[in-house]
Amino acid sequence: MTGSASTKAYRCPGCDQQILPATPHVVVWPENPSLLAAIGGGQSLDERRHWHTACWQRHR
């Protein structure tokens, strides 16, 4: 996400620090959706995670 598109704070699962509003970051969904998401016909918004870009690059 671009910084200007980000209006909420999120917690990065990579470093457990906050991603402040207006901070560019990466939004990811699991490769294999949960059963609940599959039944609903798509990826659940609850399954997405917001990562600092550098944390995501290290994680991959």
Residue pairs with C-beta under 8 A, 6 or more apart in sequence:
1 24
1 25
1 26
1 27
1 50
2 24
3 22
3 23
3 24
4 22
6 19
6 21
6 22
6 23
6 24
6 25
7 21
7 22
8 21
9 18
9 19
9 20
9 21
10 18
10 19
10 25
10 50
11 17
11 18
11 19
11 50
12 18
12 19
12 25
12 50
12 51
12 52
12 55
13 49
13 51
13 55
14 51
14 52
14 55
14 56
14 58
14 59
15 52
15 55
17 52
19 25
19 50
19 51
19 52
23 52
24 53
25 50
25 51
25 52
25 53
26 50
26 51
26 52
26 53
26 56
27 48
27 49
27 50
27 51
28 48
28 49
28 51
28 56
29 43
29 47
29 48
29 49
30 47
33 42
33 43
33 44
33 47
34 44
34 47
36 44
37 43
37 44
37 47
51 59
